[in-house]
């Protein structure tokens, strides 16, 4: 885990650098879906936006599933510490549904408190988790050696494991999933680009620093847990809890202390799930506005100022993605694989477009410019995304049965086949993407990602006899 985190952090930084160049050139809050539309040549703009949008939608839904379903698992496991509660797949899905409802309710009725919850989340994740990691290191009766932390190889994929059936390298690659899944969402800095000063410089720095700080902070937390393991075999087996982190806490702090620390972690994860649904619903709202999904979902409630329909669409789709857990023991790993692949493909498409049409991209670059390193960095980023897309579709448990099948390839394949087939058969006739909309919004000074902002501006314009027209450069004439 320790070495895997270093390797994943290293290659993810290339993805962040490639994205940073794009953000500097196009400091718009739209994200990958909009970048792909703007960077692609006019004749391919709509197709690029269509494919990127669908993979981003898949990744967003799966991220919500991974976070909130993981929280349900933590709640279910922690409940066994001080009671005779027995977790089952059905009970965990029930808890998961309750978690999704709580997120949906807040995103529906509590939009005005989201900024306060965001500040709380920042405090919990920075001060809270740092204090937890320090407490674990300080309280641990004994500590493992550096050789154990950095040189111990554990298969854990079955008997015999994939290290025997395939190779240790195969296990190491599959083991990188959790690290790669953790380092997602760094495009969030770009979404705020229109709200920052000198966005063409500050936004790319935000993207890079997000990955950099997450890598360093995450590495510190991982090391604190690994060095504090009291008995490796007991921790991995975790016969009592089936949760290694909870086992580490229990060995160090006892039952009561373990429950308190798990509650802190669960509160942090709840906030992550909340804002994942917020981002998910906003992306769906924008996609519906451009015709990517039915126009029915392009609606903002006037009273609560929330895209309520896409909020509950996000909750519903996230719930559906968890249902295979009723018959699969690797459902959580599959959800995280789907999230990672979906999001990174949507990150990679704009980078790949910039790599292919390098001259056009180079002409519009902003102040953050990698110069001669631009194309090598983009190439490494695209290759890494292609590599993890293949690796994370492979089985992680042996033997492969209906219980252990990694259904990631099914979910990703369905989206790929559907989006391509839909484009060839009918979507190409009417889907034009967001480029014209972006130009008009920018000319009017409207934040296109704010639900209802563009619609409000359009309503105000429609009440006047003047019509907004743009010149070739996208300026109001």
Order of alpha helices (4+ residues) and beta strands (2+ residues): alpha-alpha-alpha-alpha-alpha-alpha-alpha-alpha-alpha-alpha-alpha-alpha-alpha-alpha-alpha-alpha-alpha-alpha-alpha-alpha-alpha
